[in-house]
Amino acid sequence: MDTLEQFVEKFKNAVDFQDDVHLTGDTNLKTLAEWDSLAALGVIIMFDMEYDKAITGKDLVECQLVSDVYKLVG
Amino acid sequence: MTQATIRNVRYAGMASCVPRRVLSNLNDCPPQIRSARERVVRNIGIETRRICPEWQTFSDLAFDATERLLAELQWNKDEIDALIVITQSPDYLIPATAIILQDRLGLKPGTIAFDINLGCSAYAFGLHVLGAMMASGGIRKALLLVGDKAATVIEPLFSDAGTATALEYDPAAPPMYFDLNSDGSGYRAIMLPAGGHREPIGPQHLVPYKDEDGILRSPAALVLDGPAVLSFSTQRVPPAVRDLLAYADCPIEAVDYFIFHQANRMINDTIRKKLGLPVEKVPSTLHDFGNTSGASIPVTMTARLREVLQSGKHKVLMSGFGIGLSWGSCIVDIDRAVFPVLVES
């Protein structure tokens, strides 16, 4: 399983931030301008292709922190 | 899944028509969302779309595609026995657009004509329904018209197109193979909730509201659950394609081209990667023509493969998926069929 740091790199690619951002596990997703439905699509694909795991939009809506998304890798 | 083989039916030709008016997802979007739109375009892969002016309908595009196709096929209109239209943007709620087009195209009153209500999955379903009607030989020549008028100026996804496909009875034709599926439990993922009998249009649908970007939205607009559609498409389509190949006893390498519904780049890239397909076998028109609903498979053939498909024999796997939820794939051997250049109307 990826470390949090490895996960964060993949997460940043999946969300496709307009400008480089510094993320930690404690970063609140609501503070990220790009945390929108398009980001959800990218993250769902990332989980599917990188972790062979099917997550839903609802799973992501329930996440508050970056670490909550990381926990979905489970 | 339902799997089926259609024999005795030849894919004779196909024409696509798009409106002349080109809309840029970048230059024609409201300034306050321009920056965010760049990211959207990068990810969905759609830069320009075609949009009908107010007065132009899907059936106008399909009409022009049909006229061009019949002229190049040199088919006599009296020979057409059946006309099926698949659209979710009919001229009127009733009667069926196919029947109006029977007369407008100058087809004989003896023509079988009716509509089917499907969207992005339409093409394989249409080929199956019409092919099954023709296989016994009672119907010799027939037309399948597929497409939609779904583009709006604001939404970056949909683009307008109308297409016409010609099939003919031919005992020497190679078989067509089909894999067709429906899952109505996902009907809310893409829907137009108002305007039918469950929720007739009322005054509450006529008052626009401002979204978080200050853009006016209609309460009667299409509702699309992006994550649900993406999950459905990327989970359901690759196994369905594999199932079809197994059913047809066709090695994946034997297929010359895989033509998928043009949904968005994220969905289409994921499906292609899951199936391990090389880019050169999977043509795309997303960048230039966006998501043209049920027309996207024919439009992609016209825009990217017409010269190839006119010469010699090619094995083509087509797969459409979307609203319903519904997904259908087919394998068709296209042998020197007629493919007019893209019609712009």
HADDOCK unambig.tbl for C-alpha pairs under 7 A between the chains (distance, minus, plus):
assign (segid A and resid 40 and name CA) (segid B and resid 227 and name CA) 6.63 0.50 0.50
assign (segid A and resid 41 and name CA) (segid B and resid 227 and name CA) 5.56 0.50 0.50
assign (segid A and resid 41 and name CA) (segid B and resid 230 and name CA) 6.88 0.50 0.50
assign (segid A and resid 56 and name CA) (segid B and resid 227 and name CA) 6.78 0.50 0.50
assign (segid A and resid 57 and name CA) (segid B and resid 227 and name CA) 5.34 0.50 0.50
assign (segid A and resid 57 and name CA) (segid B and resid 228 and name CA) 6.90 0.50 0.50
